[in-house]
Amino acid sequence: MSRCGSLALALVVLWVAAVARGDEAADKLAAQKKQAEANWIAVEAGDVVSLETSHLLICAPKSAEKNLKEVGIHLEKYYAEAAKALGYDAKKLPWTGKLTVYLLPEKEHFQAFVRRVEKRRLVSGETSSHAVEGDAPHAVAGPSQSKDEFSAEVQAGQQIGAAMVQLKAGAKVPLPDWLLTGFGRATTYHVSPQDKAVLADRKIARDALAKKRTAKAVYTETADADEMPALSGALADLLAYGPGASKFSEFLAGFKPKENVEKMTTEQAFDAAGLKADRLESAWKTWVVNPK
């Protein structure tokens, strides 16, 4: 076969492979849309309106239709910030198809989603969650418990971040709650740095530092429950978006279980990334006061 013939054959093979990948992605997205519709019906949340963005399939109540495009733009910012921190690029997306994002109108609908779709028991005070195993990964949020907390839309964005960090580590790799919660909140800090709830989080962290709260109290999850979400956000911000960013991928890799060890501790993950506890505490004190 001539050189030109070989080149033509190679191009045909590449074209056929690209078409096959495109068909597979289209089939996966169609299945995800069908599953999203079934899940919405299962929680009896009324009429649904949906929006497909570059990386997300958003489902919301019909009453949210007017502002749904703006919501989609805002949630895509979460994807962009988290992808940058986690080292994703256009050729290595976290999921096949789209991540389905459910914005549920009432607390009861979120509770029903947890029971009927995620098939687990509700955690006290929980208003948002995510799941990444299987063919239909999702993030879901219901109304916040008070007007001073993050809105359902922001909570959904945080769960997008949590889903992405979980997938970066591995869908089945056990990550600590402080890291999942913290990475989502830290992503909010960069998407909406002047949001009132973000500024409130920053103040809680500074006040806690003044009370001699340590980074170790965060990653051992022994900090005060009222302070823990904001402190988790501050520590994850330091590690993923701040001075620790260059080691963050190695840190996540450190949670991968080893032979005869089902769950690695945060301290073990720090060791795997070459992060020293004393230096972390020093960086933590500086970062909480001036997170730049």
Secondary structure, DSSP 8 states (H G I E B T S, - for coil): --HHHHHHHHHHHHHHHHHHHHHHHHHHHHHHHHHHHHHHHHTT--SEEEEE-SSEEEEEEGGGGGGHHHHHHHHHHHHHHHHHHHT-BTTB-SSSS-EEEEE-SSHHHHHHHHHHTS-S---TT--EEEE-SSS--EEEE---SSTTS--HHHHHHHHHHHHHHHHHH-TTS---HHHHHHHHHHHHHHHSTT-HHHHHHHHHHHHHHHTT--HHHHHTT-S-TTTHHHHHHHHHHHHHTSTTGGGHHHHHHTTS-BTTBSS--HHHHHHHHT--HHHHHHHHHHHHH---
